[in-house]
Amino acid sequence: MIKRLSRLGALMSLGICLAAPVLFFAGKLSEGGYKLAFNLASAGWFVLASLWLMKRTKKGPSSWVGS
Amino acid sequence: MALRLADIAARMDRLYEFDREPVAAAKLQSGGKFAGLFAGEHVAATEFVIGAFFVLHGVTARDLLLGLLLGNLLAVLSWTFLCAPIAVRTRLTLYWYLKRIAGPGVTLVYNIANAFLYCILAGAMISVSATALGLVFGIDVPKLGAVLPNSVGWVLLIFALGAAFTTMAILGFEKLSRFAQICSPWIFLVFIAGAIAVLPRLGVRTNLGNLWEVATTKVWNGVAAAGQDKFGFWHILFFAWFCNLAMHVGLSDLALLRYAKRWTYGLYSAFGMYPGHMLAWICSGLMVAAIGREMHPGLMAYQAVGWAGVAGVLLAGWTTANPTLYRAGLALQTVTPNWPRWKITLGAGVATTILACFPVFFLKLLDYVAIYGLVLMPVGAIVFAEHWIFPLLKIEQYQAEKRGWACNWTALIVWIGTLVACFTMPIHLFFRWLPGYGIALVSYTVLMASRRRT
């Protein structure tokens, strides 16, 4: 359940990271507002993606790709 | 001497023991994993520099778009038709396959060359990160054309970053690799967000009606910065093609693609090329134009995205320098008897940090990338000839392995001779690898065929 929620939250954070500059470009958000939204969404991504991905199987690509 | 080489060869074999056997069928990976891996690997700190340099080299927008489209296509096709078929037939890393073909002597030379080149690359990553951290401490970034460090502050900054990156590489390579997987989609968004956010500053209207006009007059306007060569379509095409030359034509991605179910998995490299080596380069071009064409990745990202941009440059440098330092350490481990991994990584880190102090490596990054690919390319040609051409011409394969040669001198001579030929060619550095590949392919085949007759 936590994993599912953290995945949803992480993906939403990435969505905000993308939406914020688009809204700024469209004139719907100030430059300060865009940067604040991007910063907060970035922090959200790192926290939630860590919960989501770090707990995922340890067999990530680095474990199957040799040198 | 022979005993010493045998000793080194035995140590190398122990290091790479875990991937000595061909990959078993049960361990083959899905296409989605390849897509993810390629996508993550090709959005690095250097992307901030490469795309910006295209602007400084006076590329026109049309040349840039066409050159990147076709050059990246050629890179994808190189992975698909050169690297992947050999990978799925042998299921071996380049290390083990080259050993069969050229003997432990040549693999030793290859490892040392690779380690040195990795150190320079990691050094460039540290320099790029330093441009971001320098903003925090008010330290000036060396100007275009600089070779030596411009201040004590720059050197101290590089040493601090080098020490931090090296320490973290020693303490937890595996954990950092997983952290890098978390960073990569976000770093990609830093590029995208930065490019979108600077559009109003460049004068692009919200309906995008004048986007092409702005692109052709204010960004890729065909005017090179002072002291920079003028680049055109062919420069961009070749750069996009050879940017990962060591990996596809040079075959070092056998390590990756040996896990592919089919050779067509080489096509998944498009997931790295088009978002990373096309979109990210275009984004960094827009960002550098918005700060008045100053080669300062940290400032570019800060102006476009704020402090998250600074963190993006720093993390992009860190997450890509980390595996590079690790690989350099792994390659160096072959010539450092009985040293533990931490000591070798420390040595690689110190060498990398010293190299990073010299801004020439990141301010001449495009040339360095060309040289990096060029130096390792002949090995790919030798392996290709041995794998595909020798059976066709009925030349005996794997003579080094069968006869127990410590060193296949023909391979070594072809490698060195090709490099000498390439460095004397009267054409631009970017174009030399292609005739060089032909020279290596033909000369190795002819020399090995003539050895059969004598």
Interface residues (C-beta under 8 A of the other chain):
Chain A: L14 C17 L18 A20 P21 V22 F24 F25 A26 G27 E31 Y34 K35 F38 N39 S42 W45 F46 A49 S50 L53 M54 G60 P61 S62 W64 V65 G66 S67
Chain B: Y16 F18 D19 K27 Q29 K33 G36 L37 G40 T93 Y95 E174 S177 R178 Q181 I182 P185 W186 L189 I192 A193 G194 I196 A197 L199 P200 V204 T206 A255 L256 R258 Y259 V305 G306 W307 A308 A311 R327 L330
